[in-house]
């Protein structure tokens, strides 16, 4: 059972380029349906990365974002040791 999926011209062109490169490098012709199925299988296996790619913000932070974080720091005047942090986190 196949269904039509609409893609823009740029995506269609890149799909055709991949299809041609597979044919050149492997000597095997693959249909666009085979190629799309493989791409979907690969994306499904790394779905966390695919989902994350749609998030508004990404990690690592940009240099501007890092600078904004640095600007927001302040000295509380209290020295904190590793033991203090361990006690707070782990009880």
mmCIF file as gemmi writes it, N, C-alpha and C atoms, coordinates in Angstrom:
data_model
loop_
_atom_site.group_PDB
_atom_site.id
_atom_site.type_symbol
_atom_site.label_atom_id
_atom_site.label_alt_id
_atom_site.label_comp_id
_atom_site.label_asym_id
_atom_site.label_entity_id
_atom_site.label_seq_id
_atom_site.pdbx_PDB_ins_code
_atom_site.Cartn_x
_atom_site.Cartn_y
_atom_site.Cartn_z
_atom_site.occupancy
_atom_site.B_iso_or_equiv
_atom_site.pdbx_formal_charge
_atom_site.auth_seq_id
_atom_site.auth_asym_id
_atom_site.pdbx_PDB_model_num
ATOM 1 N N . UNK Axp A 1 ? 0.848 -1.17 0 1 0 ? 1 A 1
ATOM 2 C CA . UNK Axp A 1 ? 0 0 0 1 0 ? 1 A 1
ATOM 3 C C . UNK Axp A 1 ? 0.897 1.237 0 1 0 ? 1 A 1
ATOM 4 N N . UNK Axp A 2 ? 0.836 2.01 -1.042 1 0 ? 2 A 1
ATOM 5 C CA . UNK Axp A 2 ? 1.64 3.223 -1.068 1 0 ? 2 A 1
ATOM 6 C C . UNK Axp A 2 ? 0.729 4.432 -1.135 1 0 ? 2 A 1
ATOM 7 N N . UNK Axp A 3 ? 1.167 5.468 -0.493 1 0 ? 3 A 1
ATOM 8 C CA . UNK Axp A 3 ? 0.446 6.736 -0.457 1 0 ? 3 A 1
ATOM 9 C C . UNK Axp A 3 ? 1.366 7.813 -1.001 1 0 ? 3 A 1
ATOM 10 N N . UNK Axp A 4 ? 0.794 8.841 -1.551 1 0 ? 4 A 1
ATOM 11 C CA . UNK Axp A 4 ? 1.581 9.953 -2.066 1 0 ? 4 A 1
ATOM 12 C C . UNK Axp A 4 ? 1.947 10.895 -0.923 1 0 ? 4 A 1
ATOM 13 N N . UNK Axp A 5 ? 3.181 11.35 -0.951 1 0 ? 5 A 1
ATOM 14 C CA . UNK Axp A 5 ? 3.657 12.34 0.008 1 0 ? 5 A 1
ATOM 15 C C . UNK Axp A 5 ? 4.166 13.52 -0.8 1 0 ? 5 A 1
ATOM 16 N N . UNK Axp A 6 ? 3.668 14.707 -0.481 1 0 ? 6 A 1
ATOM 17 C CA . UNK Axp A 6 ? 4.098 15.898 -1.204 1 0 ? 6 A 1
ATOM 18 C C . UNK Axp A 6 ? 5.367 16.453 -0.57 1 0 ? 6 A 1
ATOM 19 N N . UNK Axp A 7 ? 6.355 16.758 -1.407 1 0 ? 7 A 1
ATOM 20 C CA . UNK Axp A 7 ? 7.59 17.394 -0.953 1 0 ? 7 A 1
ATOM 21 C C . UNK Axp A 7 ? 7.885 18.572 -1.878 1 0 ? 7 A 1
ATOM 22 N N . UNK Axp A 8 ? 8.598 19.545 -1.342 1 0 ? 8 A 1
ATOM 23 C CA . UNK Axp A 8 ? 8.922 20.698 -2.178 1 0 ? 8 A 1
ATOM 24 C C . UNK Axp A 8 ? 9.999 20.319 -3.202 1 0 ? 8 A 1
ATOM 25 N N . UNK Axp A 9 ? 10.224 21.203 -4.149 1 0 ? 9 A 1
ATOM 26 C CA . UNK Axp A 9 ? 11.165 20.928 -5.236 1 0 ? 9 A 1
ATOM 27 C C . UNK Axp A 9 ? 12.587 20.678 -4.728 1 0 ? 9 A 1
ATOM 28 N N . UNK Axp A 10 ? 12.995 21.426 -3.699 1 0 ? 10 A 1
ATOM 29 C CA . UNK Axp A 10 ? 14.34 21.264 -3.156 1 0 ? 10 A 1
ATOM 30 C C . UNK Axp A 10 ? 14.513 19.864 -2.558 1 0 ? 10 A 1
ATOM 31 N N . UNK Axp A 11 ? 13.536 19.414 -1.792 1 0 ? 11 A 1
ATOM 32 C CA . UNK Axp A 11 ? 13.61 18.077 -1.201 1 0 ? 11 A 1
ATOM 33 C C . UNK Axp A 11 ? 13.601 17.006 -2.291 1 0 ? 11 A 1
ATOM 34 N N . UNK Axp A 12 ? 12.778 17.183 -3.287 1 0 ? 12 A 1
ATOM 35 C CA . UNK Axp A 12 ? 12.701 16.236 -4.407 1 0 ? 12 A 1
ATOM 36 C C . UNK Axp A 12 ? 14.041 16.166 -5.132 1 0 ? 12 A 1
ATOM 37 N N . UNK Axp A 13 ? 14.662 17.309 -5.341 1 0 ? 13 A 1
ATOM 38 C CA . UNK Axp A 13 ? 15.958 17.369 -6.011 1 0 ? 13 A 1
ATOM 39 C C . UNK Axp A 13 ? 17.034 16.647 -5.194 1 0 ? 13 A 1
ATOM 40 N N . UNK Axp A 14 ? 17.034 16.875 -3.885 1 0 ? 14 A 1
ATOM 41 C CA . UNK Axp A 14 ? 18.031 16.215 -3.032 1 0 ? 14 A 1
ATOM 42 C C . UNK Axp A 14 ? 17.804 14.704 -2.985 1 0 ? 14 A 1
ATOM 43 N N . UNK Axp A 15 ? 16.548 14.289 -2.995 1 0 ? 15 A 1
ATOM 44 C CA . UNK Axp A 15 ? 16.23 12.862 -3.036 1 0 ? 15 A 1
ATOM 45 C C . UNK Axp A 15 ? 16.769 12.242 -4.331 1 0 ? 15 A 1
ATOM 46 N N . UNK Axp A 16 ? 16.59 12.936 -5.426 1 0 ? 16 A 1
ATOM 47 C CA . UNK Axp A 16 ? 17.101 12.453 -6.709 1 0 ? 16 A 1
ATOM 48 C C . UNK Axp A 16 ? 18.619 12.395 -6.719 1 0 ? 16 A 1
ATOM 49 N N . UNK Axp A 17 ? 19.272 13.385 -6.08 1 0 ? 17 A 1
ATOM 50 C CA . UNK Axp A 17 ? 20.734 13.365 -5.986 1 0 ? 17 A 1
ATOM 51 C C . UNK Axp A 17 ? 21.212 12.163 -5.183 1 0 ? 17 A 1
ATOM 52 N N . UNK Axp A 18 ? 20.552 11.89 -4.066 1 0 ? 18 A 1
ATOM 53 C CA . UNK Axp A 18 ? 20.91 10.715 -3.27 1 0 ? 18 A 1
ATOM 54 C C . UNK Axp A 18 ? 20.711 9.435 -4.077 1 0 ? 18 A 1
ATOM 55 N N . UNK Axp A 19 ? 19.628 9.37 -4.777 1 0 ? 19 A 1
ATOM 56 C CA . UNK Axp A 19 ? 19.314 8.205 -5.595 1 0 ? 19 A 1
ATOM 57 C C . UNK Axp A 19 ? 20.417 7.994 -6.64 1 0 ? 19 A 1
ATOM 58 N N . UNK Axp A 20 ? 20.843 9.068 -7.288 1 0 ? 20 A 1
ATOM 59 C CA . UNK Axp A 20 ? 21.898 8.979 -8.298 1 0 ? 20 A 1
ATOM 60 C C . UNK Axp A 20 ? 23.232 8.586 -7.671 1 0 ? 20 A 1
ATOM 61 N N . UNK Axp A 21 ? 23.532 9.133 -6.494 1 0 ? 21 A 1
ATOM 62 C CA . UNK Axp A 21 ? 24.801 8.804 -5.837 1 0 ? 21 A 1
ATOM 63 C C . UNK Axp A 21 ? 24.851 7.33 -5.426 1 0 ? 21 A 1
ATOM 64 N N . UNK Axp A 22 ? 23.731 6.814 -4.97 1 0 ? 22 A 1
ATOM 65 C CA . UNK Axp A 22 ? 23.669 5.388 -4.626 1 0 ? 22 A 1
ATOM 66 C C . UNK Axp A 22 ? 23.952 4.547 -5.869 1 0 ? 22 A 1
ATOM 67 N N . UNK Axp A 23 ? 23.346 4.931 -6.974 1 0 ? 23 A 1
ATOM 68 C CA . UNK Axp A 23 ? 23.552 4.194 -8.225 1 0 ? 23 A 1
ATOM 69 C C . UNK Axp A 23 ? 25.019 4.263 -8.66 1 0 ? 23 A 1
ATOM 70 N N . UNK Axp A 24 ? 25.635 5.459 -8.55 1 0 ? 24 A 1
ATOM 71 C CA . UNK Axp A 24 ? 27.038 5.621 -8.947 1 0 ? 24 A 1
ATOM 72 C C . UNK Axp A 24 ? 27.994 4.832 -8.057 1 0 ? 24 A 1
ATOM 73 N N . UNK Axp A 25 ? 27.772 4.892 -6.758 1 0 ? 25 A 1
ATOM 74 C CA . UNK Axp A 25 ? 28.72 4.273 -5.819 1 0 ? 25 A 1
ATOM 75 C C . UNK Axp A 25 ? 28.528 2.772 -5.626 1 0 ? 25 A 1
ATOM 76 N N . UNK Axp A 26 ? 27.294 2.305 -5.824 1 0 ? 26 A 1
ATOM 77 C CA . UNK Axp A 26 ? 27.03 0.89 -5.566 1 0 ? 26 A 1
ATOM 78 C C . UNK Axp A 26 ? 26.72 0.098 -6.822 1 0 ? 26 A 1
ATOM 79 N N . UNK Axp A 27 ? 26.377 0.811 -7.913 1 0 ? 27 A 1
ATOM 80 C CA . UNK Axp A 27 ? 25.97 0.129 -9.129 1 0 ? 27 A 1
ATOM 81 C C . UNK Axp A 27 ? 24.547 -0.396 -9.053 1 0 ? 27 A 1
ATOM 82 N N . UNK Axp A 28 ? 23.864 -0.102 -7.975 1 0 ? 28 A 1
ATOM 83 C CA . UNK Axp A 28 ? 22.498 -0.592 -7.761 1 0 ? 28 A 1
ATOM 84 C C . UNK Axp A 28 ? 21.518 0.575 -7.888 1 0 ? 28 A 1
ATOM 85 N N . UNK Axp A 29 ? 20.476 0.355 -8.651 1 0 ? 29 A 1
ATOM 86 C CA . UNK Axp A 29 ? 19.415 1.358 -8.75 1 0 ? 29 A 1
ATOM 87 C C . UNK Axp A 29 ? 18.398 1.111 -7.647 1 0 ? 29 A 1
ATOM 88 N N . UNK Axp A 30 ? 18.024 2.172 -6.967 1 0 ? 30 A 1
ATOM 89 C CA . UNK Axp A 30 ? 16.983 2.075 -5.944 1 0 ? 30 A 1
ATOM 90 C C . UNK Axp A 30 ? 15.874 3.05 -6.315 1 0 ? 30 A 1
ATOM 91 N N . UNK Axp A 31 ? 14.665 2.668 -5.986 1 0 ? 31 A 1
ATOM 92 C CA . UNK Axp A 31 ? 13.545 3.565 -6.243 1 0 ? 31 A 1
ATOM 93 C C . UNK Axp A 31 ? 13.502 4.636 -5.157 1 0 ? 31 A 1
ATOM 94 N N . UNK Axp A 32 ? 12.805 5.702 -5.443 1 0 ? 32 A 1
ATOM 95 C CA . UNK Axp A 32 ? 12.646 6.744 -4.432 1 0 ? 32 A 1
ATOM 96 C C . UNK Axp A 32 ? 11.882 6.198 -3.235 1 0 ? 32 A 1
ATOM 97 N N . UNK Axp A 33 ? 10.962 5.285 -3.477 1 0 ? 33 A 1
ATOM 98 C CA . UNK Axp A 33 ? 10.223 4.669 -2.367 1 0 ? 33 A 1
ATOM 99 C C . UNK Axp A 33 ? 11.157 3.865 -1.474 1 0 ? 33 A 1
ATOM 100 N N . UNK Axp A 34 ? 12.085 3.086 -2.075 1 0 ? 34 A 1
ATOM 101 C CA . UNK Axp A 34 ? 13.061 2.33 -1.279 1 0 ? 34 A 1
ATOM 102 C C . UNK Axp A 34 ? 13.945 3.273 -0.47 1 0 ? 34 A 1
ATOM 103 N N . UNK Axp A 35 ? 14.383 4.336 -1.126 1 0 ? 35 A 1
ATOM 104 C CA . UNK Axp A 35 ? 15.253 5.3 -0.459 1 0 ? 35 A 1
ATOM 105 C C . UNK Axp A 35 ? 14.541 5.981 0.699 1 0 ? 35 A 1
ATOM 106 N N . UNK Axp A 36 ? 13.316 6.419 0.474 1 0 ? 36 A 1
ATOM 107 C CA . UNK Axp A 36 ? 12.549 7.059 1.548 1 0 ? 36 A 1
ATOM 108 C C . UNK Axp A 36 ? 12.288 6.086 2.698 1 0 ? 36 A 1
ATOM 109 N N . UNK Axp A 37 ? 11.988 4.843 2.376 1 0 ? 37 A 1
ATOM 110 C CA . UNK Axp A 37 ? 11.764 3.846 3.428 1 0 ? 37 A 1
ATOM 111 C C . UNK Axp A 37 ? 13.024 3.652 4.269 1 0 ? 37 A 1
ATOM 112 N N . UNK Axp A 38 ? 14.178 3.608 3.619 1 0 ? 38 A 1
ATOM 113 C CA . UNK Axp A 38 ? 15.449 3.459 4.349 1 0 ? 38 A 1
ATOM 114 C C . UNK Axp A 38 ? 15.706 4.675 5.228 1 0 ? 38 A 1
ATOM 115 N N . UNK Axp A 39 ? 15.475 5.864 4.687 1 0 ? 39 A 1
ATOM 116 C CA . UNK Axp A 39 ? 15.676 7.09 5.46 1 0 ? 39 A 1
ATOM 117 C C . UNK Axp A 39 ? 14.745 7.129 6.668 1 0 ? 39 A 1
ATOM 118 N N . UNK Axp A 40 ? 13.509 6.707 6.479 1 0 ? 40 A 1
ATOM 119 C CA . UNK Axp A 40 ? 12.551 6.682 7.591 1 0 ? 40 A 1
ATOM 120 C C . UNK Axp A 40 ? 12.98 5.662 8.634 1 0 ? 40 A 1
ATOM 121 N N . UNK Axp A 41 ? 13.427 4.482 8.199 1 0 ? 41 A 1
ATOM 122 C CA . UNK Axp A 41 ? 13.91 3.464 9.141 1 0 ? 41 A 1
ATOM 123 C C . UNK Axp A 41 ? 15.078 4.002 9.964 1 0 ? 41 A 1
ATOM 124 N N . UNK Axp A 42 ? 16.028 4.661 9.288 1 0 ? 42 A 1
ATOM 125 C CA . UNK Axp A 42 ? 17.184 5.225 9.99 1 0 ? 42 A 1
ATOM 126 C C . UNK Axp A 42 ? 16.752 6.309 10.976 1 0 ? 42 A 1
ATOM 127 N N . UNK Axp A 43 ? 15.839 7.163 10.553 1 0 ? 43 A 1
ATOM 128 C CA . UNK Axp A 43 ? 15.354 8.227 11.439 1 0 ? 43 A 1
ATOM 129 C C . UNK Axp A 43 ? 14.602 7.635 12.627 1 0 ? 43 A 1
ATOM 130 N N . UNK Axp A 44 ? 13.871 6.566 12.387 1 0 ? 44 A 1
ATOM 131 C CA . UNK Axp A 44 ? 13.11 5.928 13.462 1 0 ? 44 A 1
ATOM 132 C C . UNK Axp A 44 ? 14.052 5.349 14.517 1 0 ? 44 A 1
ATOM 133 N N . UNK Axp A 45 ? 15.167 4.798 14.066 1 0 ? 45 A 1
ATOM 134 C CA . UNK Axp A 45 ? 16.156 4.237 14.995 1 0 ? 45 A 1
ATOM 135 C C . UNK Axp A 45 ? 16.848 5.316 15.818 1 0 ? 45 A 1
ATOM 136 N N . UNK Axp A 46 ? 16.921 6.519 15.291 1 0 ? 46 A 1
ATOM 137 C CA . UNK Axp A 46 ? 17.546 7.632 16.035 1 0 ? 46 A 1
ATOM 138 C C . UNK Axp A 46 ? 16.504 8.71 16.289 1 0 ? 46 A 1
ATOM 139 N N . UNK Axp A 47 ? 15.322 8.279 16.715 1 0 ? 47 A 1
ATOM 140 C CA . UNK Axp A 47 ? 14.193 9.208 16.84 1 0 ? 47 A 1
ATOM 141 C C . UNK Axp A 47 ? 14.424 10.331 17.823 1 0 ? 47 A 1
ATOM 142 N N . UNK Axp A 48 ? 15.217 10.099 18.877 1 0 ? 48 A 1
ATOM 143 C CA . UNK Axp A 48 ? 15.492 11.171 19.837 1 0 ? 48 A 1
ATOM 144 C C . UNK Axp A 48 ? 16.172 12.341 19.144 1 0 ? 48 A 1
ATOM 145 N N . UNK Axp A 49 ? 17.149 12.029 18.295 1 0 ? 49 A 1
ATOM 146 C CA . UNK Axp A 49 ? 17.843 13.085 17.563 1 0 ? 49 A 1
ATOM 147 C C . UNK Axp A 49 ? 16.904 13.792 16.592 1 0 ? 49 A 1
ATOM 148 N N . UNK Axp A 50 ? 16.022 13.025 15.961 1 0 ? 50 A 1
ATOM 149 C CA . UNK Axp A 50 ? 15.071 13.627 15.026 1 0 ? 50 A 1
ATOM 150 C C . UNK Axp A 50 ? 14.121 14.557 15.771 1 0 ? 50 A 1
ATOM 151 N N . UNK Axp A 51 ? 13.586 14.098 16.894 1 0 ? 51 A 1
ATOM 152 C CA . UNK Axp A 51 ? 12.682 14.925 17.693 1 0 ? 51 A 1
ATOM 153 C C . UNK Axp A 51 ? 13.416 16.181 18.163 1 0 ? 51 A 1
ATOM 154 N N . UNK Axp A 52 ? 14.631 16.003 18.671 1 0 ? 52 A 1
ATOM 155 C CA . UNK Axp A 52 ? 15.402 17.15 19.15 1 0 ? 52 A 1
ATOM 156 C C . UNK Axp A 52 ? 15.674 18.161 18.046 1 0 ? 52 A 1
ATOM 157 N N . UNK Axp A 53 ? 15.784 17.694 16.815 1 0 ? 53 A 1
ATOM 158 C CA . UNK Axp A 53 ? 16.076 18.616 15.709 1 0 ? 53 A 1
ATOM 159 C C . UNK Axp A 53 ? 14.916 19.579 15.449 1 0 ? 53 A 1
ATOM 160 N N . UNK Axp A 54 ? 13.739 19.28 16.003 1 0 ? 54 A 1
ATOM 161 C CA . UNK Axp A 54 ? 12.586 20.16 15.832 1 0 ? 54 A 1
ATOM 162 C C . UNK Axp A 54 ? 12.382 21.095 17.025 1 0 ? 54 A 1
ATOM 163 N N . UNK Axp A 55 ? 13.214 20.995 18.042 1 0 ? 55 A 1
ATOM 164 C CA . UNK Axp A 55 ? 13.097 21.887 19.193 1 0 ? 55 A 1
ATOM 165 C C . UNK Axp A 55 ? 13.524 23.292 18.785 1 0 ? 55 A 1
ATOM 166 N N . UNK Axp A 56 ? 12.957 24.287 19.463 1 0 ? 56 A 1
ATOM 167 C CA . UNK Axp A 56 ? 13.284 25.677 19.129 1 0 ? 56 A 1
ATOM 168 C C . UNK Axp A 56 ? 14.72 26.031 19.48 1 0 ? 56 A 1
ATOM 169 N N . UNK Axp A 57 ? 15.197 25.544 20.611 1 0 ? 57 A 1
ATOM 170 C CA . UNK Axp A 57 ? 16.57 25.856 20.985 1 0 ? 57 A 1
ATOM 171 C C . UNK Axp A 57 ? 17.404 24.59 20.899 1 0 ? 57 A 1
ATOM 172 N N . UNK Axp A 58 ? 18.671 24.789 20.672 1 0 ? 58 A 1
ATOM 173 C CA . UNK Axp A 58 ? 19.567 23.649 20.535 1 0 ? 58 A 1
ATOM 174 C C . UNK Axp A 58 ? 20.709 23.761 21.525 1 0 ? 58 A 1
ATOM 175 N N . UNK Axp A 59 ? 21.318 22.648 21.773 1 0 ? 59 A 1
ATOM 176 C CA . UNK Axp A 59 ? 22.506 22.59 22.613 1 0 ? 59 A 1
ATOM 177 C C . UNK Axp A 59 ? 23.617 22.136 21.7 1 0 ? 59 A 1
ATOM 178 N N . UNK Axp A 60 ? 24.771 22.654 21.74 1 0 ? 60 A 1
ATOM 179 C CA . UNK Axp A 60 ? 25.244 23.621 22.724 1 0 ? 60 A 1
ATOM 180 C C . UNK Axp A 60 ? 24.719 25.022 22.441 1 0 ? 60 A 1
ATOM 181 N N . UNK Axp A 61 ? 24.842 25.835 23.451 1 0 ? 61 A 1
ATOM 182 C CA . UNK Axp A 61 ? 24.389 27.217 23.342 1 0 ? 61 A 1
ATOM 183 C C . UNK Axp A 61 ? 25.266 27.995 22.381 1 0 ? 61 A 1
ATOM 184 N N . UNK Axp A 62 ? 24.686 29.012 21.788 1 0 ? 62 A 1
ATOM 185 C CA . UNK Axp A 62 ? 25.47 29.907 20.943 1 0 ? 62 A 1
ATOM 186 C C . UNK Axp A 62 ? 26.352 30.767 21.849 1 0 ? 62 A 1
ATOM 187 N N . UNK Axp A 63 ? 27.326 31.424 21.272 1 0 ? 63 A 1
ATOM 188 C CA . UNK Axp A 63 ? 28.219 32.287 22.055 1 0 ? 63 A 1
ATOM 189 C C . UNK Axp A 63 ? 27.43 33.426 22.717 1 0 ? 63 A 1
ATOM 190 N N . UNK Axp A 64 ? 26.442 33.971 22.022 1 0 ? 64 A 1
ATOM 191 C CA . UNK Axp A 64 ? 25.613 35.038 22.593 1 0 ? 64 A 1
ATOM 192 C C . UNK Axp A 64 ? 24.84 34.533 23.808 1 0 ? 64 A 1
ATOM 193 N N . UNK Axp A 65 ? 24.298 33.307 23.711 1 0 ? 65 A 1
ATOM 194 C CA . UNK Axp A 65 ? 23.554 32.734 24.836 1 0 ? 65 A 1
ATOM 195 C C . UNK Axp A 65 ? 24.472 32.476 26.031 1 0 ? 65 A 1
ATOM 196 N N . UNK Axp A 66 ? 25.692 32.016 25.737 1 0 ? 66 A 1
ATOM 197 C CA . UNK Axp A 66 ? 26.661 31.781 26.822 1 0 ? 66 A 1
ATOM 198 C C . UNK Axp A 66 ? 27.001 33.087 27.526 1 0 ? 66 A 1
ATOM 199 N N . UNK Axp A 67 ? 27.182 34.145 26.749 1 0 ? 67 A 1
ATOM 200 C CA . UNK Axp A 67 ? 27.504 35.448 27.323 1 0 ? 67 A 1
ATOM 201 C C . UNK Axp A 67 ? 26.361 35.956 28.192 1 0 ? 67 A 1
ATOM 202 N N . UNK Axp A 68 ? 25.135 35.779 27.754 1 0 ? 68 A 1
ATOM 203 C CA . UNK Axp A 68 ? 23.979 36.177 28.565 1 0 ? 68 A 1
ATOM 204 C C . UNK Axp A 68 ? 23.955 35.432 29.897 1 0 ? 68 A 1
ATOM 205 N N . UNK Axp A 69 ? 24.303 34.159 29.873 1 0 ? 69 A 1
ATOM 206 C CA . UNK Axp A 69 ? 24.342 33.391 31.121 1 0 ? 69 A 1
ATOM 207 C C . UNK Axp A 69 ? 25.435 33.916 32.051 1 0 ? 69 A 1
ATOM 208 N N . UNK Axp A 70 ? 26.594 34.236 31.47 1 0 ? 70 A 1
ATOM 209 C CA . UNK Axp A 70 ? 27.697 34.769 32.293 1 0 ? 70 A 1
ATOM 210 C C . UNK Axp A 70 ? 27.306 36.101 32.932 1 0 ? 70 A 1
ATOM 211 N N . UNK Axp A 71 ? 26.587 36.924 32.198 1 0 ? 71 A 1
ATOM 212 C CA . UNK Axp A 71 ? 26.175 38.224 32.712 1 0 ? 71 A 1
ATOM 213 C C . UNK Axp A 71 ? 25.21 38.088 33.883 1 0 ? 71 A 1
ATOM 214 N N . UNK Axp A 72 ? 24.48 36.975 33.926 1 0 ? 72 A 1
ATOM 215 C CA . UNK Axp A 72 ? 23.498 36.774 34.988 1 0 ? 72 A 1
ATOM 216 C C . UNK Axp A 72 ? 24.081 36.213 36.277 1 0 ? 72 A 1
ATOM 217 N N . UNK Axp A 73 ? 25.358 35.898 36.282 1 0 ? 73 A 1
ATOM 218 C CA . UNK Axp A 73 ? 25.988 35.358 37.497 1 0 ? 73 A 1
ATOM 219 C C . UNK Axp A 73 ? 26.252 36.457 38.51 1 0 ? 73 A 1
ATOM 220 N N . UNK Axp A 74 ? 26.254 36.047 39.777 1 0 ? 74 A 1
ATOM 221 C CA . UNK Axp A 74 ? 26.6 36.996 40.831 1 0 ? 74 A 1
ATOM 222 C C . UNK Axp A 74 ? 27.276 36.23 41.961 1 0 ? 74 A 1
ATOM 223 N N . UNK Axp A 75 ? 28.021 36.928 42.753 1 0 ? 75 A 1
ATOM 224 C CA . UNK Axp A 75 ? 28.727 36.338 43.885 1 0 ? 75 A 1
ATOM 225 C C . UNK Axp A 75 ? 27.867 36.505 45.126 1 0 ? 75 A 1
ATOM 226 N N . UNK Axp A 76 ? 27.484 35.39 45.736 1 0 ? 76 A 1
ATOM 227 C CA . UNK Axp A 76 ? 26.627 35.451 46.926 1 0 ? 76 A 1
ATOM 228 C C . UNK Axp A 76 ? 27.434 35.756 48.181 1 0 ? 76 A 1
ATOM 229 N N . UNK Axp A 77 ? 28.753 35.654 48.075 1 0 ? 77 A 1
ATOM 230 C CA . UNK Axp A 77 ? 29.596 35.906 49.231 1 0 ? 77 A 1
ATOM 231 C C . UNK Axp A 77 ? 29.806 34.671 50.104 1 0 ? 77 A 1
ATOM 232 N N . UNK Axp A 78 ? 29.204 33.558 49.738 1 0 ? 78 A 1
ATOM 233 C CA . UNK Axp A 78 ? 29.338 32.319 50.507 1 0 ? 78 A 1
ATOM 234 C C . UNK Axp A 78 ? 30.153 31.343 49.676 1 0 ? 78 A 1
ATOM 235 N N . UNK Axp A 79 ? 31.208 30.792 50.294 1 0 ? 79 A 1
ATOM 236 C CA . UNK Axp A 79 ? 32.027 29.813 49.601 1 0 ? 79 A 1
ATOM 237 C C . UNK Axp A 79 ? 31.363 28.445 49.72 1 0 ? 79 A 1
ATOM 238 N N . UNK Axp A 80 ? 31.228 27.761 48.585 1 0 ? 80 A 1
ATOM 239 C CA . UNK Axp A 80 ? 30.588 26.452 48.555 1 0 ? 80 A 1
ATOM 240 C C . UNK Axp A 80 ? 31.619 25.4 48.196 1 0 ? 80 A 1
ATOM 241 N N . UNK Axp A 81 ? 31.693 24.354 49.005 1 0 ? 81 A 1
ATOM 242 C CA . UNK Axp A 81 ? 32.637 23.265 48.741 1 0 ? 81 A 1
ATOM 243 C C . UNK Axp A 81 ? 31.928 22.129 48.004 1 0 ? 81 A 1
ATOM 244 N N . UNK Axp A 82 ? 32.72 21.191 47.504 1 0 ? 82 A 1
ATOM 245 C CA . UNK Axp A 82 ? 32.139 20.019 46.856 1 0 ? 82 A 1
ATOM 246 C C . UNK Axp A 82 ? 31.274 19.229 47.829 1 0 ? 82 A 1
ATOM 247 N N . UNK Axp A 83 ? 31.702 19.182 49.076 1 0 ? 83 A 1
ATOM 248 C CA . UNK Axp A 83 ? 30.938 18.463 50.096 1 0 ? 83 A 1
ATOM 249 C C . UNK Axp A 83 ? 29.573 19.12 50.308 1 0 ? 83 A 1
ATOM 250 N N . UNK Axp A 84 ? 29.538 20.456 50.298 1 0 ? 84 A 1
ATOM 251 C CA . UNK Axp A 84 ? 28.269 21.172 50.425 1 0 ? 84 A 1
ATOM 252 C C . UNK Axp A 84 ? 27.323 20.796 49.283 1 0 ? 84 A 1
ATOM 253 N N . UNK Axp A 85 ? 27.873 20.767 48.08 1 0 ? 85 A 1
ATOM 254 C CA . UNK Axp A 85 ? 27.053 20.427 46.917 1 0 ? 85 A 1
ATOM 255 C C . UNK Axp A 85 ? 26.553 18.993 47.017 1 0 ? 85 A 1
ATOM 256 N N . UNK Axp A 86 ? 27.457 18.059 47.386 1 0 ? 86 A 1
ATOM 257 C CA . UNK Axp A 86 ? 27.055 16.656 47.56 1 0 ? 86 A 1
ATOM 258 C C . UNK Axp A 86 ? 25.953 16.531 48.598 1 0 ? 86 A 1
ATOM 259 N N . UNK Axp A 87 ? 26.058 17.253 49.687 1 0 ? 87 A 1
ATOM 260 C CA . UNK Axp A 87 ? 25.061 17.186 50.747 1 0 ? 87 A 1
ATOM 261 C C . UNK Axp A 87 ? 23.704 17.695 50.249 1 0 ? 87 A 1
ATOM 262 N N . UNK Axp A 88 ? 23.735 18.769 49.494 1 0 ? 88 A 1
ATOM 263 C CA . UNK Axp A 88 ? 22.506 19.334 48.95 1 0 ? 88 A 1
ATOM 264 C C . UNK Axp A 88 ? 21.861 18.366 47.944 1 0 ? 88 A 1
ATOM 265 N N . UNK Axp A 89 ? 22.685 17.804 47.064 1 0 ? 89 A 1
ATOM 266 C CA . UNK Axp A 89 ? 22.149 16.934 46.025 1 0 ? 89 A 1
ATOM 267 C C . UNK Axp A 89 ? 21.758 15.548 46.506 1 0 ? 89 A 1
ATOM 268 N N . UNK Axp A 90 ? 22.604 14.964 47.363 1 0 ? 90 A 1
ATOM 269 C CA . UNK Axp A 90 ? 22.415 13.557 47.722 1 0 ? 90 A 1
ATOM 270 C C . UNK Axp A 90 ? 21.972 13.33 49.165 1 0 ? 90 A 1
ATOM 271 N N . UNK Axp A 91 ? 21.919 14.396 49.928 1 0 ? 91 A 1
ATOM 272 C CA . UNK Axp A 91 ? 21.432 14.299 51.314 1 0 ? 91 A 1
ATOM 273 C C . UNK Axp A 91 ? 22.387 13.823 52.322 1 0 ? 91 A 1
